[in-house]
Amino acid sequence: MTANATVHVIDDDDALRDSLGFLLASAGIEAQTYDSATSFLAALPRDAHGCVITDVRMPGMSGIELLRELKSVAPAMPVIVITGHGDVPLAVEAMKLGALDFIEKPFDDEALLASVRNALGRHEQDAKREAERANVIERLEGLSARERQVLDGLVLGHANKVIAFDLGISPRTVEIYRANVMTKMEASSLSDLVRMALAAGLLESTR
């Protein structure tokens, strides 16, 4: 799981909140508890890692309203919603708003821990993808304008001769630029280069 990943538990029920905090700590998972959605949002760091467990029904800002807010302030943060008996319609609404899972009260401890571990695993994967994307974009910015044009042709599957014709240069010159692109992008193969382009959204932007 991601280093420093924290499970943020939000519930206005003191007993349930403390119980969840103890359960997570016993499983070796770092947890922070909050008595309201507003107190959580006020304390949420910009680069927060982890996931959220929130009750769907709370005074003030509800779990549904929190989900809507998180879509703008922390869209990558997985959310697990706790629901009471008869709250299935709210749980469905929460899932539509992006909640990863919902757990009905009374919940099984192992089921909740499994859901949390799944959420933290997804967050780790998302964090790795975002880090890779940032690295690729940084390398892209180091390419010259001509190298970028050659890269665009390569990721679209164009042969050197086609790229040369499109750019009005010789195939040999394209080969030189291609070698420079592979070196600067730290790509070991053309497929590696295409994967980087996909990670950076380059293929969509060049269509």
C-alpha positions as CSV (number, residue, x, y, z in Angstrom):
1,M,0.0,0.0,0.0
2,T,1.0,3.6,-0.5
3,A,3.4,5.0,2.0
4,N,1.7,7.4,4.4
5,A,-1.7,6.3,3.2
6,T,-4.4,7.2,5.7
7,V,-7.9,6.0,6.0
8,H,-10.1,9.0,6.9
9,V,-13.1,7.8,9.0
10,I,-16.1,10.3,9.1
11,D,-19.1,9.5,11.3
12,D,-21.0,11.6,13.8
13,D,-21.5,8.4,16.0
14,D,-18.7,8.6,18.5
15,A,-18.9,4.8,19.3
16,L,-18.8,3.7,15.7
17,R,-16.1,6.2,14.8
18,D,-13.9,5.0,17.6
19,S,-14.6,1.3,16.8
20,L,-13.6,1.8,13.2
21,G,-10.4,3.6,14.2
22,F,-9.5,0.8,16.6
23,L,-10.3,-1.9,14.0
24,L,-8.1,-0.2,11.4
25,A,-5.2,0.4,13.8
26,S,-5.4,-3.2,14.9
27,A,-4.9,-4.2,11.2
28,G,-1.9,-2.0,10.9
29,I,-3.7,0.7,8.9
30,E,-3.2,4.3,9.8
31,A,-6.5,6.1,10.5
32,Q,-7.8,9.5,11.3
33,T,-11.3,10.1,12.6
34,Y,-13.6,13.1,12.1
35,D,-17.0,13.8,13.6
36,S,-18.3,15.6,10.5
37,A,-17.6,15.9,6.8
38,T,-16.8,19.6,7.2
39,S,-14.1,19.0,9.8
40,F,-12.6,16.4,7.5
41,L,-12.5,18.8,4.5
42,A,-11.0,21.5,6.7
43,A,-8.2,19.1,7.7
44,L,-7.6,17.4,4.3
45,P,-4.1,18.1,3.0
46,R,-3.8,18.8,-0.7
47,D,-1.6,15.8,-1.4
48,A,-3.5,13.4,0.8
49,H,-3.0,9.7,0.2
50,G,-5.4,6.9,1.3
51,C,-9.2,6.6,1.2
52,V,-12.3,7.8,3.0
53,I,-14.9,5.9,5.0
54,T,-18.0,8.0,5.6
55,D,-21.5,7.4,6.9
56,V,-24.1,8.3,4.3
57,R,-26.4,10.0,6.8
58,M,-24.9,12.7,9.0
59,P,-26.1,16.1,10.2
60,G,-24.8,19.1,8.3
61,M,-23.0,17.8,5.2
62,S,-24.2,14.2,4.3
63,G,-22.1,11.5,2.8
64,I,-23.7,12.2,-0.6
65,E,-22.8,15.9,-0.4
66,L,-19.3,15.0,0.7
67,L,-18.9,12.8,-2.4
68,R,-19.9,15.7,-4.6
69,E,-17.4,17.9,-2.9
70,L,-14.6,15.4,-3.2
71,K,-15.1,15.1,-7.0
72,S,-13.6,18.6,-7.2
73,V,-11.1,18.8,-4.3
74,A,-9.8,15.2,-4.3
75,P,-11.2,13.2,-7.3
76,A,-8.6,10.4,-6.9
77,M,-9.5,9.6,-3.3
78,P,-11.5,6.4,-3.1
79,V,-14.6,6.5,-0.9
80,I,-16.3,3.7,1.0
81,V,-19.8,4.6,2.2
82,I,-21.4,3.1,5.3
83,T,-25.2,2.7,5.1
84,G,-27.9,1.7,7.5
85,H,-30.8,-0.6,6.9
86,G,-33.1,0.7,4.2
87,D,-30.4,3.1,2.7
88,V,-29.8,1.1,-0.5
89,P,-31.2,3.9,-2.7
90,L,-28.7,6.3,-1.1
91,A,-25.9,3.7,-1.5
92,V,-26.8,3.4,-5.3
93,E,-26.7,7.2,-5.6
94,A,-23.3,7.2,-3.8
95,M,-21.9,4.6,-6.3
96,K,-23.2,6.8,-9.2
97,L,-21.2,9.7,-7.7
98,G,-18.0,7.6,-7.6
99,A,-18.0,5.7,-4.3
100,L,-15.9,2.6,-4.6
101,D,-18.0,0.5,-2.3
102,F,-20.7,0.6,0.3
103,I,-20.9,-1.4,3.5
104,E,-24.2,-2.0,5.3
105,K,-24.5,-1.8,9.1
106,P,-24.0,-4.0,11.0
107,F,-20.9,-4.8,9.0
108,D,-18.4,-7.7,9.2
109,D,-15.0,-6.5,10.2
110,E,-13.1,-8.6,7.6
111,A,-15.4,-7.4,4.9
112,L,-14.7,-3.8,5.8
113,L,-11.0,-4.4,6.0
114,A,-11.0,-6.1,2.6
115,S,-12.9,-3.1,1.1
116,V,-10.3,-0.7,2.7
117,R,-7.4,-2.7,1.3
118,N,-8.9,-2.7,-2.1
119,A,-9.4,1.1,-1.9
120,L,-5.8,1.7,-0.8
121,G,-4.5,-0.6,-3.5
122,R,-6.5,1.3,-6.2
123,H,-5.2,4.6,-4.8
124,E,-1.6,3.3,-5.1
125,Q,-2.2,2.3,-8.7
126,D,-3.6,5.7,-9.5
127,A,-0.7,7.5,-7.8
128,K,1.8,5.4,-9.8
129,R,0.0,6.2,-13.0
130,E,-0.1,9.9,-12.2
131,A,3.7,9.9,-11.3
132,E,4.4,8.1,-14.6
133,R,2.3,10.7,-16.5
134,A,4.2,13.6,-14.9
135,N,7.5,12.0,-15.8
136,V,6.5,11.5,-19.4
137,I,5.2,15.1,-19.7
138,E,8.5,16.3,-18.3
139,R,10.4,14.4,-20.9
140,L,8.1,15.6,-23.7
141,E,8.9,19.2,-22.7
142,G,12.6,18.4,-23.3
143,L,11.9,17.6,-27.0
144,S,12.6,20.1,-29.8
145,A,9.7,21.1,-32.0
146,R,10.9,18.8,-34.8
147,E,11.5,15.9,-32.4
148,R,7.9,16.3,-31.2
149,Q,6.6,16.2,-34.8
150,V,8.5,13.0,-35.4
151,L,7.2,11.6,-32.1
152,D,3.6,12.4,-33.1
153,G,4.1,10.5,-36.4
154,L,5.7,7.5,-34.6
155,V,2.9,7.1,-32.1
156,L,0.3,7.3,-34.9
157,G,2.1,4.3,-36.5
158,H,3.5,6.1,-39.4
159,A,6.6,4.7,-41.1
160,N,9.8,6.8,-41.4
161,K,9.2,7.4,-45.1
162,V,5.7,8.7,-44.4
163,I,6.9,11.0,-41.6
164,A,9.7,12.2,-43.8
165,F,7.2,13.1,-46.6
166,D,4.8,14.8,-44.2
167,L,7.6,16.9,-42.7
168,G,9.5,17.6,-46.0
169,I,12.8,16.0,-44.7
170,S,14.7,12.9,-45.7
171,P,14.1,9.4,-44.1
172,R,17.7,9.5,-42.9
173,T,17.0,12.7,-41.0
174,V,13.8,11.1,-39.5
175,E,16.0,8.2,-38.3
176,I,18.3,10.7,-36.5
177,Y,15.3,12.5,-34.9
178,R,13.8,9.2,-34.0
179,A,16.9,8.1,-32.2
180,N,17.0,11.4,-30.3
181,V,13.4,11.0,-29.3
182,M,14.0,7.4,-28.0
183,T,16.9,8.6,-25.9
184,K,15.3,11.7,-24.5
185,M,12.0,9.8,-23.7
186,E,14.1,7.0,-22.2
187,A,12.1,4.5,-24.3
188,S,13.5,1.1,-24.9
189,S,11.3,0.3,-27.9
190,L,8.5,1.8,-30.0
191,S,5.9,0.0,-27.9
192,D,7.4,1.6,-24.8
193,L,7.1,5.0,-26.6
194,V,3.5,4.3,-27.5
195,R,2.7,3.4,-23.9
196,M,4.3,6.7,-22.7
197,A,2.2,8.6,-25.2
198,L,-1.0,6.9,-24.0
199,A,0.0,7.7,-20.4
200,A,0.4,11.4,-21.3
201,G,-2.8,11.5,-23.4
202,L,-0.7,12.3,-26.5
203,L,-2.5,9.9,-28.8
204,E,-5.9,11.7,-28.2
205,S,-4.3,15.1,-28.8
206,T,-2.7,14.2,-32.1
207,R,-5.8,12.6,-33.7
